[in-house]
Every structure is written in C-alpha cells, then in structure tokens.
C-alpha cells in the first residue's frame, strides 16, 4: 500500500522532469518575455499622457514614479498568478476523453497539473530574471527604497498565495467542462473582467473617491490578490492590521478555491463516468 509520502514523491519527480523539459525552451521564454514588454511600454505611455494632461503630480495618492513602480510590480504579480491555457486544457481533456489517462494511472489530475505548472513558473522566472532585472534596474529611481524584512516576507507570502489562487481558480473554470461544452468564451469574459478588477491596468485606489463601495467590495473578492495586493504590499502601502487582514483574506480565498476545485472534480468525475467516459 502506497504511503502518502510515496504518493507525493511522484509529483516531485513530475515537477523535476517538467522543469527540465521547460528549460529546453529557454529562447522561447526569453522571446515571449520581450513581447510582453510591449503592452507594458504602452501602459507607461498612457499614464505619462494622463499625468501630463491633468497637470497634477499626484493621482489618488500615486505620483508618476509611484504609478510606474506599481505597474512594474504588477508584472511580477501576474508572473505568479497568471495561468494561460490551464482552464482550456482541462476542459479539452474532458471533452476529448483524454481525462482517462488520469483515471487509469495512479496520478491525480490537480496535483499533476500543479507540479507541471509550478515547473513552468520556475523555468519562466529563471529565464526572465535577466530582462526583468535590467528593467527594474533601469527604473530603480521610481521605487521609494528597498523594503524591510517583514515587508519582503509578507510580499513573498502574497505572491505564493497569488499562485495558489490563480491556479485553482482557473482549474475550477476548466473543471466546469464536465457540465458545459466550451469554456473558452467564459475565460475570455473573465480575463477581460480580471484585467480591470485585479488592478492590472491601474491601482484600485483610483476609484476610491468616486466609487468607494466598489473598491470595498473588490477588497473582499479574490481578483485583487492576483495583481493589486502583492504590488501594494511591496510598495509598503499595506501596513499593520491592514496588511495582516489582507493576507488572511488571501489565505482564505486560496483555501476556498483548493477545496472548491477538489469538490468540483469529484462531482464531475461521477458525471463523467455516468456517461461512460
């Protein structure tokens, strides 16, 4: 009888093998990173125009340098929380019958994909640390200074939890493929919504004066923890009780999506097998 330790050991091996496989395509990661810099440049130019046209040095508590620093840190947040292709891949396996490989072998779908995606993230970070490092070095003047040790620890925790929320949130959407034929349209809508409400385009604080109720609502929803919250933690904008409450809520959402994904998968498998899949 396999022990829990032996069961998890195979996923560690999957992580190691997937990491080796991903590192073969270092050039692909590097080129992809350069391409991703283009929307960032466009966003910088947009905010340059906003500050120039408004004639103000401060917008919702963010100076021009503060805004650039925030947008740069959002890129790091999304490096951890974005899971391109995860939901559609799960739904495709369900639709095409490829899910049976996880049912016939002693491999669980979610831990396998978690190990595989974890390897992808590590390979991506390893191969893009140079261009991102140069970018942050070039814009080092926009940052208020190096965060202290507690802030760095809280920032690291927020990024890891962002990875967990991002992975299991998209996994839940993919597992919906047990009930709906195509999830790509749903993902398209969610990605557009997520772009605005997670703080990728601008800090959520900008809406606080005109739409305080919306900002308060978003603070309790999971989307801000995919981009906005880790960035503001690193900038030192979350301190004391506000910081620890935010981390606690983020942890709660992470646990919620882990449990929800496991439950949906179990229920979906009963439906899947009922149709002879």
PAZAPA-4460 file (N, C-alpha, C; in steps of 0.05 Angstrom, whole numbers, plus 32768, in hexadecimal, padded with zeros to 4 digits):
% residues 277
    n_x    n_y    n_z   ca_x   ca_y   ca_z    c_x    c_y    c_z   seq   type   mol
   8011   7FE8   8000   8000   8000   8000   8012   8019   8000     1      X     A
   800D   802B   7FEE   801D   8043   7FEB   8019   8056   8002     2      X     A
   802E   8060   800D   802C   8074   8023   8028   8090   8017     3      X     A
   801D   80A3   8027   8019   80BE   801D   8033   80CA   8014     4      X     A
   8049   80C3   8022   8063   80CE   801A   806B   80C4   7FFF     5      X     A
   8066   80AA   7FFA   806D   809F   7FDF   805B   80AB   7FCA     6      X     A
   8042   80B0   7FD1   8030   80BC   7FBE   8038   80D8   7FB5     7      X     A
   8042   80E8   7FC8   804A   8103   7FC1   8065   8103   7FB3     8      X     A
   8076   80EE   7FB8   8090   80EC   7FAC   808E   80EC   7F8E     9      X     A
   807A   80DF   7F83   8077   80DD   7F66   8071   80F9   7F5A    10      X     A
   8063   810A   7F69   805D   8125   7F5E   8076   8136   7F60    11      X     A
   8087   8131   7F73   80A1   813F   7F74   80B1   8138   7F5B    12      X     A
   80B1   811E   7F54   80BF   8115   7F3C   80B3   8122   7F23    13      X     A
   8099   8124   7F22   808B   8131   7F0B   8094   814E   7F0A    14      X     A
   8096   815B   7F21   809F   8177   7F22   80BB   8179   7F16    15      X     A
   80CD   8167   7F1F   80E9   8168   7F16   80EB   8162   7EF8    16      X     A
   80DD   814E   7EEE   80DE   8148   7ED1   80D2   815E   7EC1    17      X     A
   80BC   816A   7ECA   80AF   8180   7EBB   80C1   8198   7EBA    18      X     A
   80D0   819D   7ED1   80E2   81B3   7ED1   80F8   81B0   7EBD    19      X     A
   8103   8197   7EBC   8118   8191   7EA8   810E   8195   7E8C    20      X     A
   80F5   818C   7E87   80E9   818F   7E6C   80E5   81AC   7E65    21      X     A
   80DC   81BC   7E78   80D7   81D8   7E72   80F0   81E8   7E6D    22      X     A
   8106   81E1   7E7B   811F   81EF   7E78   812C   81EA   7E5C    23      X     A
   8122   81D6   7E4E   812C   81D1   7E33   8124   81E9   7E21    24      X     A
   810D   81F5   7E27   8102   820B   7E16   8108   8226   7E22    25      X     A
   8121   822A   7E2B   8129   8244   7E37   8125   825B   7E24    26      X     A
   812C   8257   7E0A   8129   826D   7DF7   810C   8275   7DF3    27      X     A
   80FA   8261   7DF4   80DE   8267   7DF1   80D4   8278   7E08    28      X     A
   80DC   8271   7E21   80D4   8281   7E38   80DF   829D   7E35    29      X     A
   80F8   82A0   7E2C   8105   82BA   7E2A   80F6   82CC   7E16    30      X     A
   80F0   82C1   7DFF   80E2   82D0   7DEA   80C6   82D8   7DF4    31      X     A
   80B8   82C5   7E01   809E   82CA   7E0B   809E   82E1   7E1F    32      X     A
   80B3   82E2   7E30   80B6   82F8   7E43   80B9   8313   7E36    33      X     A
   80CA   8313   7E21   80CE   832C   7E12   80B4   8336   7E06    34      X     A
   80A4   8324   7DFB   808B   832B   7DEF   8078   8336   7E05    35      X     A
   8079   832B   7E1D   8068   8334   7E33   806F   8350   7E3C    36      X     A
   8087   8359   7E36   808F   8374   7E3E   8081   8389   7E2E    37      X     A
   8077   8382   7E16   806A   8396   7E04   8051   83A2   7E11    38      X     A
   803E   8391   7E1B   8027   839D   7E28   802E   83AE   7E41    39      X     A
   8044   83A6   7E4F   804D   83B6   7E65   8057   83D2   7E5D    40      X     A
   8065   83D3   7E47   806E   83EC   7E3C   8056   83FE   7E34    41      X     A
   8042   83F1   7E28   802A   8400   7E21   801C   840B   7E39    42      X     A
   801B   83FC   7E4F   800E   8405   7E67   801E   841C   7E74    43      X     A
   8039   841A   7E73   8049   8430   7E7D   8043   844A   7E6D    44      X     A
   8042   8448   7E53   803C   8460   7E43   8020   846B   7E48    45      X     A
   800D   8459   7E4D   7FF2   8462   7E54   7FF2   8472   7E6D    46      X     A
   7FFF   8469   7E82   7FFF   8477   7E9B   8010   8490   7E9A    47      X     A
   8025   8490   7E8A   8034   84A9   7E85   8021   84BE   7E7A    48      X     A
   8010   84B6   7E67   7FFD   84C9   7E5B   7FE9   84D2   7E6F    49      X     A
   7FE0   84C0   7E81   7FCC   84C7   7E95   7FD7   84DC   7EA8    50      X     A
   7FEF   84D8   7EB2   7FFB   84EB   7EC5   8001   8506   7EB7    51      X     A
   800A   8504   7E9E   8010   851D   7E90   7FF7   852E   7E8A    52      X     A
   7FE1   8520   7E82   7FC8   852E   7E7C   7FBA   8539   7E95    53      X     A
   7FBD   852B   7EAB   7FAF   8533   7EC3   7FBE   854A   7ED1    54      X     A
   7FD8   854D   7ECC   7FE7   8562   7ED9   7FEB   855D   7EF6    55      X     A
   7FE6   8544   7EFF   7FE9   853D   7F1B   8001   852B   7F20    56      X     A
   800D   852E   7F37   8024   851D   7F3E   801C   8504   7F4E    57      X     A
   8002   8504   7F56   7FF8   84EE   7F66   7FDC   84E7   7F5E    58      X     A
   7FD7   84CD   7F5A   7FBC   84C4   7F53   7FB5   84AD   7F67    59      X     A
   7FA1   84B1   7F78   7F98   849D   7F8B   7FAF   8493   7F9D    60      X     A
   7FC2   84A6   7FA3   7FD8   849E   7FB4   7FF0   8493   7FA6    61      X     A
   7FEF   8491   7F8B   8005   8486   7F7B   8012   849C   7F6B    62      X     A
   802B   84A0   7F6F   803A   84B2   7F5E   8040   84A4   7F44    63      X     A
   804C   84B2   7F31   8054   84A5   7F18   8067   848E   7F1D    64      X     A
   807B   8493   7F2E   808E   847D   7F34   8080   8466   7F43    65      X     A
   806E   846D   7F55   805F   8458   7F64   804E   8447   7F51    66      X     A
   8042   8454   7F3D   8032   8445   7F2A   8043   8432   7F1A    67      X     A
   805A   843B   7F10   806C   8429   7F01   8076   8412   7F12    68      X     A
   807D   8418   7F2B   8086   8403   7F3D   806F   83EE   7F41    69      X     A
   8057   83F8   7F45   8040   83E6   7F48   803C   83D4   7F2F    70      X     A
   803D   83E0   7F18   8039   83D1   7EFF   804F   83BC   7EFB    71      X     A
   8067   83C2   7F03   807D   83AF   7F01   8078   8398   7F14    72      X     A
   8070   839D   7F2C   806B   8388   7F40   8053   8377   7F38    73      X     A
   8040   8383   7F2A   8029   8373   7F21   8032   835E   7F0D    74      X     A
   8047   8363   7EFE   8052   834F   7EEC   805D   8337   7EFB    75      X     A
   8069   833C   7F12   8072   8327   7F23   805B   8317   7F2E    76      X     A
   8046   8325   7F37   802F   8318   7F42   8023   8305   7F2D    77      X     A
   8020   830F   7F14   8014   82FF   7EFF   8026   82E8   7EF7    78      X     A
   8040   82EB   7EFB   8053   82D6   7EF5   804C   82BD   7F06    79      X     A
   8043   82C2   7F1E   803C   82AC   7F30   801F   82A3   7F2C    80      X     A
   800C   82B5   7F28   7FF0   82AE   7F29   7FE3   82A7   7F0F    81      X     A
   7FEF   82AF   7EF8   7FE3   82A9   7EDE   7FE7   828C   7ED7    82      X     A
   7FD3   827F   7ECC   7FD4   8263   7EC4   7FC9   825F   7EA8    83      X     A
   7FD7   826A   7E94   7FCD   8268   7E79   7FCA   824B   7E6F    84      X     A
   7FB2   8245   7E65   7FAD   822A   7E59   7FA5   8215   7E6D    85      X     A
   7FA6   821B   7E87   7F9F   8206   7E9A   7F82   81FD   7E99    86      X     A
   7F6F   8210   7E9A   7F53   820A   7E9A   7F4B   81FC   7E80    87      X     A
   7F54   8208   7E69   7F4C   81FC   7E4F   7F59   81E0   7E4C    88      X     A
   7F70   81DC   7E57   7F7D   81C2   7E55   7F6E   81AD   7E64    89      X     A
   7F65   81B3   7E7C   7F55   81A0   7E8C   7F3B   819A   7E7E    90      X     A
   7F2D   81AF   7E74   7F14   81AB   7E67   7F17   819B   7E4D    91      X     A
   7F2D   819F   7E3F   7F32   818F   7E27   7F37   8172   7E2D    92      X     A
   7F45   816C   7E43   7F4A   8150   7E4B   7F30   8143   7E52    93      X     A
   7F1E   8151   7E5F   7F03   8146   7E66   7EF3   8141   7E4D    94      X     A
   7EF3   8155   7E3B   7EE3   8153   7E22   7EED   813D   7E0F    95      X     A
   7F07   813A   7E0D   7F13   8127   7DFA   7F17   810C   7E05    96      X     A
   7F12   8108   7E1F   7F16   80EE   7E2B   7F32   80E9   7E35    97      X     A
   7F44   80FD   7E33   7F5F   80F8   7E3D   7F61   80F7   7E5B    98      X     A
   7F4B   80FE   7E68   7F4B   80FD   7E85   7F50   80E0   7E90    99      X     A
   7F4A   80CC   7E7F   7F4D   80B0   7E88   7F69   80A9   7E90   100      X     A
   7F7D   80B8   7E86   7F99   80B1   7E8D   7F9E   80B7   7EAA   101      X     A
   7F8F   80C9   7EB6   7F91   80CF   7ED3   7F81   80BB   7EE3   102      X     A
   7F6E   80AE   7ED7   7F5D   809A   7EE5   7F69   807F   7EE4   103      X     A
   7F78   8078   7ECF   7F84   805E   7ECC   7FA0   805C   7ED9   104      X     A
   7FAC   8072   7EDE   7FC7   8072   7EEA   7FC5   807E   7F06   105      X     A
   7FD8   8076   7F18   7FD7   8081   7F34   7FE0   809E   7F36   106      X     A
   7FD3   80AF   7F26   7FDA   80CB   7F26   7FC0   80DB   7F28   107      X     A
   7FC0   80EE   7F3A   7FA9   80FF   7F3E   7FAC   8118   7F2C   108      X     A
   7F97   811F   7F1F   7F98   8136   7F0B   7FA3   814F   7F18   109      X     A
   7F97   8158   7F2E   7F9F   8172   7F39   7FBB   8173   7F44   110      X     A
   7FC4   8160   7F54   7FE1   8160   7F5C   7FF4   815F   7F45   111      X     A
   7FED   814F   7F30   7FFE   814D   7F19   8000   8168   7F0B   112      X     A
   7FEA   8175   7F06   7FEB   818F   7EF8   7FF8   81A4   7F0A   113      X     A
   7FF4   81A2   7F24   8001   81B5   7F36   8020   81B2   7F35   114      X     A
   8029   8199   7F34   8046   8195   7F31   8050   819F   7F16   115      X     A
   8041   8199   7F01   8049   81A1   7EE6   8049   81BF   7EE4   116      X     A
   8034   81CC   7EEE   8033   81E9   7EEC   8048   81F6   7EFE   117      X     A
   804E   81EA   7F15   8063   81F4   7F27   807E   81F3   7F18   118      X     A
   8083   81DE   7F0A   809C   81DC   7EFA   809D   81F2   7EE5   119      X     A
   8086   81F6   7ED8   8084   820B   7EC3   808B   8227   7ECF   120      X     A
   8080   822C   7EE7   8085   8246   7EF4   80A3   8249   7EFB   121      X     A
   80AF   8234   7F06   80CB   8236   7F0E   80DD   823A   7EF6   122      X     A
   80D7   822B   7EE0   80E6   822F   7EC8   80E3   824B   7EBC   123      X     A
   80CA   8255   7EBD   80C5   8270   7EB3   80D4   8285   7EC3   124      X     A
   80D3   8282   7EDD   80E1   8296   7EEE   8100   8294   7EEA   125      X     A
   810A   827B   7EE7   8127   8278   7EE4   8131   8284   7EC9   126      X     A
   8120   8282   7EB5   8129   828B   7E9A   8122   82A8   7E95   127      X     A
   8113   82B4   7EA6   810B   82D0   7EA2   8116   82E3   7EB8   128      X     A
   8125   82D7   7ECB   8130   82E8   7EE0   8143   82FD   7ED5   129      X     A
   8152   82F7   7EC0   8164   830B   7EB5   8155   8322   7EA8   130      X     A
   8143   831E   7E95   8135   8336   7E8A   8125   8345   7E9E   131      X     A
   8117   8337   7EB0   8108   8346   7EC5   811B   8354   7ED8   132      X     A
   8132   8347   7EDE   8145   8354   7EF0   8150   836E   7EE3   133      X     A
   8156   836D   7EC9   815F   8385   7EBB   8149   839B   7EBB   134      X     A
   8130   8392   7EB7   811A   83A5   7EB7   8117   83B3   7ED2   135      X     A
   8118   83A4   7EE7   8116   83AF   7F02   812E   83C1   7F09   136      X     A
   8145   83B8   7EFF   815D   83C8   7F03   815B   83E3   7EF5   137      X     A
   8150   83E3   7EDD   814D   83FC   7ECE   813A   840F   7EDC   138      X     A
   8125   8404   7EE8   8111   8415   7EF6   8115   8415   7F14   139      X     A
   812D   8410   7F1E   8130   840E   7F3B   812A   8428   7F49   140      X     A
   812C   843E   7F3B   8126   8458   7F48   8109   845C   7F50   141      X     A
   80F7   844D   7F43   80DA   8451   7F49   80D2   8443   7F63   142      X     A
   80E2   8432   7F6E   80DB   8423   7F86   80E4   8433   7F9F   143      X     A
   80D3   8432   7FB4   80D9   8442   7FCC   80F2   8438   7FDB   144      X     A
   80FA   841F   7FD6   8111   8414   7FE5   810C   83F6   7FE8   145      X     A
   8121   83E8   7FF2   811F   83CC   7FF6   810D   83C5   800D   146      X     A
   80F8   83B4   800A   80E6   83AE   8020   80F5   83A1   8038   147      X     A
   80EB   83A4   8050   80F7   8397   8067   80F0   8379   8067   148      X     A
   80FC   836A   8079   80FA   834D   8079   80DD   8344   807D   149      X     A
   80CD   834F   8090   80B1   8346   8093   80A1   834B   807A   150      X     A
   80A6   8362   806C   8097   8368   8054   809E   8354   803E   151      X     A
   80B8   834E   803B   80C0   833A   8027   80B4   831F   802C   152      X     A
   80B3   8317   8046   80A7   82FD   804D   8089   82FD   8045   153      X     A
   807B   8313   804D   805F   8315   8046   805B   8315   8028   154      X     A
   806D   8322   8019   806B   8323   7FFC   806E   8307   7FF0   155      X     A
   8082   82F8   7FFA   8087   82DD   7FF1   806E   82CB   7FF6   156      X     A
   8062   82CE   800E   804B   82BE   8014   8033   82C5   8002   157      X     A
   8030   82DF   7FFD   801A   82E8   7FEB   801D   82DD   7FCF   158      X     A
   8036   82DC   7FC5   803B   82D1   7FAA   8035   82B3   7FA9   159      X     A
   803E   82A4   7FBD   8038   8287   7FBE   801A   8282   7FBF   160      X     A
   800C   8291   7FCF   7FEF   828E   7FD1   7FE2   8296   7FB7   161      X     A
   7FED   82AB   7FA9   7FE2   82B3   7F8F   7FE5   829C   7F7B   162      X     A
   7FFB   828D   7F7C   7FFE   8276   7F6B   7FE9   8261   7F71   163      X     A
   7FE4   825B   7F8A   7FD0   8247   7F92   7FB4   8250   7F89   164      X     A
   7FAD   8269   7F8E   7F93   8273   7F85   7F90   8272   7F67   165      X     A
   7FA4   827C   7F59   7FA3   827C   7F3C   7FA0   8260   7F30   166      X     A
   7FAF   824D   7F3B   7FAF   8231   7F31   7F93   8225   7F36   167      X     A
   7F8A   8225   7F4E   7F72   8216   7F55   7F59   8225   7F4B   168      X     A
   7F5A   823F   7F48   7F44   824E   7F3C   7F40   8245   7F1F   169      X     A
   7F56   8244   7F0F   7F54   823C   7EF3   7F4D   821E   7EF2   170      X     A
   7F57   820E   7F05   7F51   81F2   7F05   7F33   81EE   7F08   171      X     A
   7F26   81FE   7F19   7F09   81FC   7F1D   7EFB   8202   7F03   172      X     A
   7F04   8216   7EF4   7EF8   821D   7EDB   7EFB   8206   7EC7   173      X     A
   7F13   81FA   7EC7   7F17   81E3   7EB5   7F06   81CB   7EBC   174      X     A
   7F03   81C6   7ED5   7EF3   81AF   7EDE   7ED6   81B3   7ED8   175      X     A
   7ECE   81CC   7ED4   7EB2   81D1   7ECB   7EAD   81C4   7EB0   176      X     A
   7EC2   81BB   7EA2   7EBE   81AC   7E89   7EAF   8192   7E8C   177      X     A
   7EAB   8189   7EA5   7E9A   8171   7EA9   7E7D   8178   7EA3   178      X     A
   7E76   8192   7EA6   7E5A   819A   7EA3   7E55   81AB   7E8A   179      X     A
   7E69   81BA   7E81   7E65   81CA   7E69   7E7A   81C2   7E54   180      X     A
   7E72   81C4   7E3B   7E81   81BA   7E25   7E9B   81CA   7E20   181      X     A
   7E9A   81E4   7E22   7EB1   81F5   7E1B   7EB4   820A   7E31   182      X     A
   7ECC   820D   7E3C   7ED1   8220   7E51   7EE1   8238   7E47   183      X     A
   7EEA   8238   7E2E   7EFB   824D   7E24   7EED   8268   7E24   184      X     A
   7ED3   8269   7E1D   7EC4   8282   7E1E   7EC2   828C   7E3A   185      X     A
   7EBD   827A   7E4D   7EBB   8282   7E69   7ED6   828D   7E73   186      X     A
   7EEC   8281   7E6B   7F07   828A   7E72   7F0D   82A5   7E66   187      X     A
   7F03   82AA   7E4E   7F08   82C3   7E41   7EFA   82DA   7E50   188      X     A
   7EE2   82D5   7E59   7ED3   82E9   7E69   7EE0   82EE   7E83   189      X     A
   7EE8   82D8   7E91   7EF5   82DB   7EAB   7F10   82E9   7EA9   190      X     A
   7F1F   82E4   7E94   7F39   82F1   7E90   7F36   830F   7E8C   191      X     A
   7F22   8317   7E7D   7F1D   8334   7E79   7F15   8340   7E94   192      X     A
   7F03   8333   7EA2   7EFA   833D   7EBC   7F12   833E   7ED0   193      X     A
   7F22   8329   7ECF   7F38   8328   7EE2   7F4D   833D   7EDC   194      X     A
   7F50   8345   7EC3   7F63   835A   7EBC   7F5E   8374   7ECA   195      X     A
   7F44   837A   7ECE   7F3D   8393   7EDB   7F3B   8390   7EFA   196      X     A
   7F2D   837C   7F03   7F27   837A   7F20   7F3E   836F   7F30   197      X     A
   7F53   8364   7F23   7F6A   835A   7F32   7F7F   8370   7F35   198      X     A
   7F7C   8386   7F28   7F8F   839C   7F2A   7FA6   839B   7F17   199      X     A
   7FA2   838C   7F01   7FB8   838A   7EED   7FBB   83A4   7EDE   200      X     A
   7FA5   83B1   7ED8   7FA7   83CA   7EC7   7FAD   83E2   7ED8   201      X     A
   7FA2   83E3   7EF0   7FA6   83FA   7F02   7FA1   83F1   7F1F   202      X     A
   7FAD   83FE   7F33   7FA7   83F7   7F4F   7F8A   83FB   7F56   203      X     A
   7F7F   83E9   7F65   7F63   83EB   7F6D   7F5D   8404   7F7D   204      X     A
   7F72   8410   7F8A   7F6E   8428   7F9A   7F63   843F   7F89   205      X     A
   7F68   843F   7F6F   7F5F   8455   7F5E   7F41   8458   7F5F   206      X     A
   7F33   8442   7F63   7F15   8442   7F63   7F0A   8448   7F7E   207      X     A
   7F1B   844B   7F93   7F11   844C   7FAE   7F00   8465   7FB3   208      X     A
   7F08   847C   7FA6   7EF9   8495   7FAB   7EDE   8495   7F9E   209      X     A
   7EDC   848B   7F86   7EC2   848B   7F77   7EB2   8472   7F7C   210      X     A
   7EBF   845B   7F80   7EB0   8442   7F83   7EBB   8433   7F9C   211      X     A
   7EB8   843F   7FB3   7EC3   8432   7FCB   7EB6   8417   7FD1   212      X     A
   7E9C   8414   7FCB   7E8F   83FA   7FD0   7E9B   83E4   7FBF   213      X     A
   7EA2   83EB   7FA6   7EAE   83D7   7F94   7EC9   83CE   7F9D   214      X     A
   7EDA   83E2   7FA6   7EF4   83DB   7FB0   7EF2   83CA   7FC9   215      X     A
   7EE0   83D0   7FDA   7EDC   83C0   7FF2   7ED4   83A4   7FEB   216      X     A
   7EC2   83A1   7FD7   7EB9   8386   7FCE   7ED1   8377   7FC3   217      X     A
   7EE1   8384   7FB2   7EF7   8376   7FA5   7F0C   836E   7FB9   218      X     A
   7F0E   837C   7FD0   7F22   8375   7FE4   7F1C   835A   7FF0   219      X     A
   7F03   8351   7FEE   7EFB   8337   7FFA   7EF8   8321   7FE5   220      X     A
   7EFB   8328   7FCC   7EFA   8315   7FB6   7F16   830B   7FB0   221      X     A
   7F19   82F4   7FA2   7F34   82E9   7F9E   7F44   82F7   7F89   222      X     A
   7F38   8307   7F77   7F46   8311   7F5F   7F5E   8323   7F66   223      X     A
   7F5B   8334   7F7B   7F70   8347   7F81   7F89   8339   7F8A   224      X     A
   7F87   8320   7F94   7F9E   8312   7F9E   7FAF   8306   7F87   225      X     A
   7FA5   8308   7F6F   7FB4   82FF   7F58   7FC7   8314   7F4D   226      X     A
   7FC4   832D   7F55   7FD5   8342   7F4A   7FD9   8359   7F5E   227      X     A
   7FC3   8365   7F66   7FC4   837E   7F75   7FD0   837A   7F91   228      X     A
   7FC7   8367   7FA0   7FCF   8364   7FBC   7FED   835E   7FBF   229      X     A
   7FF8   834B   7FB1   8015   8347   7FB4   8026   835F   7FAD   230      X     A
   801E   836E   7F98   802D   8386   7F90   802C   839B   7FA6   231      X     A
   8015   839F   7FB2   8013   83B4   7FC7   8021   83AB   7FE0   232      X     A
   8022   8391   7FE5   8031   8387   7FFC   804F   838E   7FF9   233      X     A
   805A   8389   7FE1   8076   838E   7FDC   807C   83AC   7FDE   234      X     A
   8069   83BD   7FD6   806E   83DA   7FD7   806A   83E5   7FF3   235      X     A
   8062   83D4   8006   805F   83DD   8021   8045   83EC   8026   236      X     A
   8032   83E9   8014   8018   83F7   8016   8005   83E8   8028   237      X     A
   800B   83CF   802E   7FFB   83BF   8041   800C   83BA   805A   238      X     A
   8003   83C4   8070   8012   83C3   8089   8000   83BA   80A0   239      X     A
   800D   83AE   80B4   7FFF   83A8   80CD   7FE7   8396   80C9   240      X     A
   7FD1   839E   80D5   7FB8   838D   80D5   7FAE   8389   80B9   241      X     A
   7FB0   839E   80A8   7FA6   839C   808D   7FB6   8387   807D   242      X     A
   7FD0   8385   8082   7FE0   8371   8075   7FD9   8355   807D   243      X     A
   7FD7   8350   8097   7FD2   8335   80A1   7FB5   832D   809B   244      X     A
   7FA3   8340   809B   7F87   8339   8093   7F86   8331   8076   245      X     A
   7F95   8340   8065   7F96   8339   8049   7FA2   831E   8044   246      X     A
   7FB7   8317   8052   7FC4   82FD   804E   7FB1   82E7   8058   247      X     A
   7FA2   82EC   806E   7F8F   82D8   8078   7F79   82D3   8064   248      X     A
   7F6E   82E9   8058   7F59   82E6   8044   7F64   82D7   802C   249      X     A
   7F7D   82DE   8023   7F89   82D0   800D   7F8C   82B2   8012   250      X     A
   7F95   82AC   802A   7F97   828F   8032   7F7C   8282   8032   251      X     A
   7F68   8290   803B   7F4D   8284   803B   7F44   827E   801F   252      X     A
   7F49   8290   800C   7F41   828B   7FF0   7F51   8274   7FE4   253      X     A
   7F6A   8272   7FEB   7F7B   825C   7FE1   7F70   8241   7FEB   254      X     A
   7F69   823F   8004   7F5E   8226   800F   7F43   8221   8002   255      X     A
   7F33   8235   7FFF   7F18   8232   7FF2   7F1A   8226   7FD6   256      X     A
   7F2C   8231   7FC6   7F2E   8227   7FAA   7F3B   820B   7FA9   257      X     A
   7F4D   8205   7FBB   7F58   81EA   7FBC   7F41   81D6   7FC2   258      X     A
   7F31   81DB   7FD6   7F1B   81C9   7FDE   7F06   81C9   7FC8   259      X     A
   7F00   81E0   7FBC   7EEC   81E0   7FA7   7EF4   81D0   7F8F   260      X     A
   7F0D   81D2   7F87   7F17   81C3   7F70   7F16   81A5   7F75   261      X     A
   7F1E   819D   7F8E   7F1D   8180   7F94   7F00   8176   7F94   262      X     A
   7EEE   8186   7F9F   7ED2   817E   7FA0   7EC6   817C   7F84   263      X     A
   7ECB   8191   7F74   7EC0   8191   7F58   7ECB   8179   7F48   264      X     A
   7EE4   8172   7F4D   7EF0   815C   7F3E   7EE3   8142   7F46   265      X     A
   7EDF   813E   7F60   7ED2   8125   7F69   7EB6   8123   7F5E   266      X     A
   7EA6   8138   7F5F   7E8B   8138   7F55   7E8B   8134   7F36   267      X     A
   7E9E   8142   7F29   7E9F   813F   7F0C   7EA7   8123   7F03   268      X     A
   7EB8   8116   7F12   7EC0   80FB   7F0A   7EA8   80E8   7F0B   269      X     A
   7E96   80EC   7F1F   7E7F   80DB   7F20   7E6D   80DF   7F07   270      X     A
   7E6B   80F8   7EFE   7E5C   80FE   7EE5   7E6B   80F2   7ECD   271      X     A
   7E85   80F5   7ECD   7E95   80EB   7EB7   7E93   80CD   7EB3   272      X     A
   7E95   80BF   7EC9   7E94   80A1   7EC8   7E77   8098   7EC2   273      X     A
   7E64   80A8   7ECA   7E48   80A1   7EC5   7E42   80A0   7EA7   274      X     A
   7E52   80B0   7E97   7E4E   80AF   7E7A   7E61   809D   7E6C   275      X     A
   7E70   808D   7E7C   7E82   8079   7E71   7E9C   8084   7E68   276      X     A
   7EA4   809C   7E73   7EBE   80A8   7E6C   7ED6   8099   7E78   277      X     A
***
